[in-house]
């Protein structure tokens, strides 16, 4: 079972170990700040693509407005829209992991976490298993020497503000909502009973309160979607809508045999489902209501031959082939087919605004309209 405790205290000023000192020296002490203007080439065509100054083998992460990446002893930030914001930091190693949100960027390794811009690295007691960022907080998943796990919360300055403890095998996933309200969610699974029980708990980090606890029996869940009115869970059998306040179940829609692939939250949430088992011959689009009745509008799309990737952008379905981008309405109607200026071998949705395309070792970003 989970134990939760709140902590509001200053970081320990203990003498850091050599490894921690090294990380601190990289970013907190030896930080070299400078503006750079990166050379960016743009491919003209039906879709304008900006070639990125690093390859698909680079250590990089998307921040929401640009990219952080390591190259030749430096950590670079490249802003997609405004090259005047491009920045570089002197780094002596690239053996670090990166994660970021629109407002917070983090570097970390097994024993330390550095919030870019904070004065000192965070001392982690145990092994860092993962890090996720919201607009104002950093959540660090750690494991201690006894195998117990905890999510430790820090503000943007690196001060610990909260901590949630878990049994080692219970915690499956965690993350932040997309509602800009500092809601953290956790997913736990109890396999001790005859049927699995999944528990989703939501916390408001601004108020330091648990805002909802949801138990789902007889199926596995792994996809959590937030809107301004609802929390949707997509499981192996059902898509379930809950009220955001109080986490009361409203309705269920059967999605047995289908797996959630993407979502787009606008006036009405639109969900993209693919067949379980690896077949992508048919896609389903669910436009789900946020009222009391689960009367979803469901449409089907047969992807074009050679489809590489399918995702939702601003309420529309986009399918990429090596040479073209296909756009469909939420009702499954084909709107447009746009030729790509290059031949691609992969496509990835970064956000509702940006798509990452790959062609060999080269990477390109496309700004959605």
C-alpha positions as CSV (number, residue, x, y, z in Angstrom):
1,X,0.0,0.0,0.0
2,X,1.1,3.6,-0.6
3,X,2.2,5.8,2.2
4,X,2.2,9.6,1.5
5,X,4.0,12.2,3.4
6,X,4.5,15.9,2.7
7,X,7.9,17.5,3.0
8,X,8.7,21.2,2.9
9,X,12.4,21.7,3.6
10,X,15.6,23.1,2.1
11,X,18.0,20.8,0.3
12,X,20.6,19.2,2.4
13,X,24.0,20.9,2.3
14,X,25.9,17.7,2.8
15,X,29.2,17.2,1.0
16,X,28.4,15.7,-2.3
17,X,30.0,12.5,-3.5
18,X,32.5,12.8,-6.4
19,X,29.9,11.8,-8.9
20,X,27.5,14.4,-7.7
21,X,30.2,17.1,-7.6
22,X,31.0,16.2,-11.2
23,X,27.4,16.7,-12.3
24,X,27.1,19.9,-10.3
25,X,30.3,21.2,-11.9
26,X,28.8,20.5,-15.3
27,X,25.8,22.7,-15.0
28,X,25.8,24.6,-11.6
29,X,29.4,25.7,-11.2
30,X,31.0,25.5,-14.6
31,X,28.0,26.6,-16.6
32,X,29.0,28.6,-19.7
33,X,26.0,30.5,-21.2
34,X,26.1,31.9,-24.7
35,X,23.8,32.6,-27.6
36,X,24.5,30.7,-30.8
37,X,22.8,30.8,-34.2
38,X,22.5,27.3,-35.5
39,X,22.5,26.6,-39.2
40,X,19.0,25.3,-40.2
41,X,18.0,24.3,-43.7
42,X,14.4,24.3,-44.8
43,X,13.0,21.9,-47.3
44,X,10.4,23.6,-49.5
45,X,7.3,21.7,-50.6
46,X,3.7,21.0,-49.7
47,X,5.1,20.5,-46.2
48,X,7.9,22.8,-45.2
49,X,10.4,20.9,-43.0
50,X,13.2,22.3,-40.9
51,X,16.3,20.0,-40.8
52,X,17.6,19.6,-37.3
53,X,21.3,20.0,-36.5
54,X,21.6,16.6,-34.9
55,X,20.9,13.0,-36.1
56,X,18.6,10.3,-34.8
57,X,21.5,8.8,-32.8
58,X,22.0,11.9,-30.8
59,X,21.0,12.3,-27.1
60,X,18.1,14.8,-27.4
61,X,14.7,15.7,-26.0
62,X,11.8,17.8,-27.1
63,X,10.8,20.7,-24.8
64,X,7.5,21.8,-26.3
65,X,9.0,24.7,-28.2
66,X,12.4,23.3,-29.2
67,X,15.0,20.7,-28.6
68,X,17.8,20.1,-26.0
69,X,20.6,17.9,-27.4
70,X,24.3,17.1,-26.8
71,X,26.9,17.7,-29.4
72,X,30.7,18.0,-29.3
73,X,31.0,18.7,-25.6
74,X,28.1,21.1,-25.4
75,X,24.4,21.0,-24.4
76,X,22.4,23.0,-27.0
77,X,19.0,24.4,-27.0
78,X,17.4,25.0,-30.4
79,X,14.1,27.0,-30.5
80,X,11.9,26.0,-33.4
81,X,10.3,29.3,-33.9
82,X,12.9,31.8,-32.8
83,X,16.6,31.3,-33.4
84,X,17.5,34.2,-31.1
85,X,16.6,32.0,-28.2
86,X,19.1,29.3,-29.2
87,X,21.5,28.6,-26.3
88,X,24.6,26.5,-25.5
89,X,26.1,25.2,-22.3
90,X,29.6,23.8,-21.9
91,X,29.3,20.1,-20.8
92,X,32.2,17.7,-20.2
93,X,30.1,14.6,-20.8
94,X,27.0,13.5,-22.7
95,X,26.4,10.4,-20.6
96,X,23.3,12.0,-19.1
97,X,19.6,11.6,-19.7
98,X,17.3,14.5,-20.7
99,X,13.7,15.4,-20.1
100,X,11.8,18.6,-20.2
101,X,8.5,20.5,-20.2
102,X,7.7,23.9,-21.7
103,X,9.2,25.6,-18.7
104,X,11.6,23.1,-17.0
105,X,14.5,21.2,-18.4
106,X,16.3,18.4,-16.4
107,X,19.5,16.4,-16.8
108,X,20.0,13.3,-14.7
109,X,21.8,10.0,-14.2
110,X,21.5,7.1,-11.7
111,X,22.5,9.1,-8.6
112,X,21.8,12.8,-9.3
113,X,19.3,15.2,-10.9
114,X,20.1,18.7,-12.2
115,X,17.4,21.2,-13.0
116,X,18.8,23.5,-15.6
117,X,19.2,27.0,-14.1
118,X,19.2,25.8,-10.4
119,X,22.2,26.4,-8.3
120,X,23.1,22.9,-7.3
121,X,22.3,19.3,-8.3
122,X,19.7,17.4,-6.3
123,X,21.1,14.6,-4.1
124,X,19.2,11.4,-4.6
125,X,19.2,8.8,-1.9
126,X,19.0,5.6,-4.0
127,X,18.8,5.0,-7.7
128,X,17.0,7.3,-10.1
129,X,14.5,5.3,-12.2
130,X,12.8,8.1,-14.1
131,X,12.1,11.8,-14.1
132,X,9.1,13.7,-15.4
133,X,8.4,17.5,-15.6
134,X,5.3,19.7,-15.3
135,X,5.2,23.4,-15.7
136,X,6.3,24.0,-12.1
137,X,7.5,20.7,-10.7
138,X,9.8,17.8,-11.2
139,X,8.9,14.3,-10.2
140,X,11.8,11.9,-9.6
141,X,11.1,8.2,-9.3
142,X,13.7,6.6,-7.1
143,X,14.4,3.1,-5.6
144,X,16.2,2.7,-2.3
145,X,18.6,-0.1,-1.2
146,X,15.7,-2.1,0.2
147,X,13.9,-2.1,-3.1
148,X,11.2,0.4,-2.0
149,X,10.2,3.1,-4.6
150,X,9.1,6.7,-4.0
151,X,8.1,9.6,-6.2
152,X,9.9,12.7,-4.8
153,X,8.6,16.1,-5.9
154,X,10.7,19.2,-6.4
155,X,9.9,22.7,-7.4
156,X,11.7,24.5,-10.2
157,X,14.4,25.7,-7.9
158,X,15.2,22.1,-6.7
159,X,13.6,22.3,-3.3
160,X,11.8,19.1,-2.2
161,X,8.1,19.8,-1.6
162,X,6.5,16.4,-1.4
163,X,7.0,12.6,-1.4
164,X,4.9,9.5,-2.1
165,X,6.1,6.1,-1.1
166,X,5.1,2.8,-2.8
167,X,5.6,-0.9,-2.4
168,X,8.2,-2.0,-4.9
169,X,5.9,-4.0,-7.3
170,X,2.8,-1.8,-7.1
171,X,3.7,1.3,-9.1
172,X,3.3,0.9,-12.8
173,X,3.5,4.4,-14.2
174,X,3.1,8.1,-13.3
175,X,2.9,11.4,-15.1
176,X,1.4,14.9,-15.2
177,X,-1.9,15.9,-16.6
178,X,-2.0,18.2,-19.7
179,X,-4.3,20.7,-18.0
180,X,-1.6,23.1,-16.7
181,X,-2.9,22.6,-13.1
182,X,0.0,20.7,-11.6
183,X,-2.0,17.4,-11.3
184,X,0.2,14.4,-10.8
185,X,-1.3,10.9,-11.4
186,X,0.0,7.5,-10.5
187,X,-1.0,4.0,-11.7
188,X,-0.7,1.0,-9.4
189,X,-1.5,-2.6,-9.9
190,X,-2.4,-5.2,-7.3
191,X,-1.9,-8.8,-8.5
192,X,-2.5,-10.4,-5.1
193,X,-6.2,-11.0,-5.7
194,X,-7.7,-13.5,-8.2
195,X,-8.2,-10.7,-10.7
196,X,-6.0,-7.6,-11.1
197,X,-7.0,-4.3,-9.5
198,X,-5.6,-1.1,-11.0
199,X,-5.6,2.1,-8.9
200,X,-5.2,5.5,-10.4
201,X,-4.6,8.3,-7.9
202,X,-4.5,12.0,-8.7
203,X,-2.8,14.7,-6.6
204,X,-2.8,18.4,-6.8
205,X,0.7,19.5,-6.1
206,X,-0.2,23.1,-5.7
207,X,-2.6,22.3,-2.8
208,X,-0.8,19.1,-1.7
209,X,-4.0,17.2,-1.7
210,X,-5.2,13.9,-3.2
211,X,-8.0,14.8,-5.6
212,X,-9.2,11.4,-6.7
213,X,-8.8,7.6,-6.3
214,X,-10.1,5.2,-8.9
215,X,-10.1,1.4,-8.7
216,X,-10.6,-0.6,-11.9
217,X,-11.1,-4.4,-11.6
218,X,-11.0,-7.3,-14.1
219,X,-9.0,-5.4,-16.8
220,X,-5.6,-3.7,-17.2
221,X,-5.4,0.0,-17.7
222,X,-2.4,2.1,-18.8
223,X,-3.7,5.1,-20.7
224,X,-4.9,8.2,-18.7
225,X,-6.4,11.1,-20.5
226,X,-7.4,14.4,-18.9
227,X,-9.8,17.1,-20.2
228,X,-11.2,20.1,-18.5
229,X,-14.3,18.1,-17.5
230,X,-13.2,14.4,-17.5
231,X,-10.6,11.8,-16.7
232,X,-10.7,8.9,-19.3
233,X,-9.2,5.5,-18.7
234,X,-8.6,3.2,-21.6
235,X,-8.3,-0.4,-20.6
236,X,-8.1,-3.8,-22.2
237,X,-11.9,-4.0,-22.3
238,X,-13.5,-0.6,-21.8
239,X,-13.0,3.1,-22.2
240,X,-14.3,4.6,-19.0
241,X,-15.2,8.3,-18.3
242,X,-14.9,9.7,-14.8
243,X,-15.8,13.1,-13.5
244,X,-12.7,15.2,-12.9
245,X,-14.0,16.3,-9.5
246,X,-14.7,13.4,-7.3
247,X,-13.6,10.7,-9.8
248,X,-17.1,9.3,-10.1
249,X,-17.7,6.8,-13.0
250,X,-20.1,8.2,-15.7
251,X,-20.1,5.6,-18.5
252,X,-18.2,2.8,-20.2
253,X,-17.7,2.1,-23.9
254,X,-16.4,-1.3,-25.0
255,X,-13.0,-1.2,-26.8
256,X,-12.2,-4.9,-26.5
257,X,-9.7,-6.0,-29.1
258,X,-8.5,-2.4,-29.6
259,X,-5.7,-0.4,-28.1
260,X,-5.5,3.4,-27.6
261,X,-2.9,4.9,-30.0
262,X,-3.4,8.7,-29.5
263,X,-5.8,11.4,-28.4
264,X,-6.6,15.0,-29.3
265,X,-8.5,17.2,-26.8
266,X,-10.5,20.0,-28.3
267,X,-14.2,20.8,-28.0
268,X,-14.8,17.1,-28.0
269,X,-12.1,14.5,-27.1
270,X,-11.1,12.4,-30.1
271,X,-9.4,9.0,-29.6
272,X,-7.5,6.9,-32.1
273,X,-7.6,3.1,-31.6
274,X,-5.6,0.4,-33.4
275,X,-6.3,-3.3,-33.5
276,X,-4.5,-5.3,-30.8
277,X,-2.1,-7.9,-32.2
278,X,-0.1,-5.6,-34.5
279,X,-2.5,-5.3,-37.5
280,X,-3.0,-1.7,-38.7
281,X,-5.4,-2.5,-41.6
282,X,-8.2,-0.6,-39.8
283,X,-8.2,2.4,-37.6
284,X,-11.1,3.6,-35.4
285,X,-11.8,7.2,-34.4
286,X,-13.9,7.7,-31.3
287,X,-15.4,11.2,-30.7
288,X,-16.5,10.8,-27.1
289,X,-19.1,13.0,-25.2
290,X,-18.4,14.5,-21.8
291,X,-22.0,14.2,-20.7
292,X,-23.8,11.4,-18.9
293,X,-24.4,9.0,-21.9
294,X,-21.6,7.1,-23.6
295,X,-22.9,7.6,-27.1
296,X,-19.6,7.9,-29.0
297,X,-19.4,8.7,-32.7
298,X,-17.2,5.9,-34.2
299,X,-15.7,6.0,-37.6
300,X,-13.2,3.7,-39.4
301,X,-10.3,4.5,-41.7
302,X,-8.3,2.2,-43.9
303,X,-4.7,3.5,-43.9
304,X,-3.1,4.0,-47.3
305,X,-0.5,1.4,-48.5
306,X,2.9,1.9,-46.9
307,X,1.6,3.8,-43.9
308,X,4.4,4.6,-41.4
309,X,2.6,6.4,-38.6
310,X,-0.9,7.5,-37.6
311,X,-1.7,10.1,-35.0
312,X,-4.2,12.9,-34.2
313,X,-3.3,16.6,-34.7
314,X,-5.8,19.3,-33.7
315,X,-8.8,17.1,-34.0
316,X,-7.8,15.5,-37.3
317,X,-6.2,12.1,-38.2
318,X,-2.8,12.3,-39.9
319,X,-1.3,9.3,-41.7
320,X,2.3,9.5,-43.1
321,X,3.6,7.3,-45.8
322,X,7.2,7.6,-47.1
323,X,6.2,10.2,-49.7
324,X,2.9,11.9,-48.5
325,X,0.9,13.1,-45.5
326,X,-2.8,12.2,-45.5
327,X,-5.3,14.2,-43.5
328,X,-8.8,12.9,-42.4
329,X,-11.6,14.4,-40.5
330,X,-12.7,12.9,-37.1
331,X,-15.5,11.3,-39.2
332,X,-13.0,9.5,-41.3
333,X,-13.3,11.6,-44.5
334,X,-10.2,12.2,-46.5
335,X,-9.5,15.9,-46.6
336,X,-6.1,16.2,-48.3
337,X,-3.0,14.4,-49.5
338,X,0.2,16.5,-49.4
339,X,3.4,15.4,-51.1
340,X,6.4,15.5,-48.9
341,X,9.6,17.3,-50.1
342,X,11.7,14.3,-49.0
343,X,11.3,10.6,-48.7
344,X,10.9,9.6,-45.0
345,X,11.2,6.4,-43.1
346,X,9.5,7.5,-39.9
347,X,7.1,10.0,-38.3
348,X,6.4,10.9,-34.7
349,X,3.9,13.3,-33.1
350,X,5.8,15.5,-30.6
351,X,2.8,17.7,-29.8
352,X,-0.3,19.2,-31.4
353,X,2.1,21.8,-33.0
354,X,5.1,19.7,-34.0
355,X,5.8,16.5,-35.9
356,X,9.2,14.8,-36.1
357,X,10.2,13.1,-39.4
358,X,13.2,10.9,-40.0
359,X,15.0,10.2,-43.3
360,X,18.0,8.0,-42.8
361,X,20.1,9.6,-40.0
362,X,18.6,13.0,-40.7
363,X,15.7,14.5,-38.6
364,X,13.2,17.2,-39.6
365,X,10.5,19.0,-37.7
366,X,7.3,20.1,-39.3
367,X,5.1,22.8,-37.7
368,X,1.4,21.8,-38.0
369,X,-1.2,24.3,-39.3
